[in-house]
């Protein structure tokens, strides 16, 4: 009888250990720091960090010449991001932030040797309207992170992500 009880206890212990190992492995990998964004490689469940690039605020008068209305935007040096994603790739970006509702994805346009994205229409110092970014879906990911996805693969081009402040602007490019 003692041998049977011992065998049962060992079997239950092994079974519980196996369950624990499986649940630990199934936990998603999450970023450690707030303000960094990672591309999630779904096949290997690894994270690849996207670069933070310096920006400067820019304005562009609407209607040419002097106008009380202008576009407010961000300009990034260089014509392309060092982080490249293949065409047709499903975009899954993982990040930590205190304000997931303020995350925005913009396509940039090339202006001379820089990239630019506009986020607002202003009249003087007064905000007239925000310029919406590309439609995204932000969902909970793991215990303390979020995942950004798009409805469809992004077309080739240059993109930036704002986590709600212009301090952390993350960039990437989609190749042809």
Secondary structure, 3 states (H helix, E strand, C coil): CHHHHHHHHHHHHHHHHHHHHHHHHHCCCCCCCCCCEEEEECCCCEEEECEECCEEEEEEECCCCCCCEEEEEEEEECCCCCCEECCCCCCEEEECCCCHHHCEEEECEEECCEEEEEEEEEECCEEEEECCCCCEEEEEECCCEEEEEECCCCCCEEEEEECCCCCCEEEEEECC
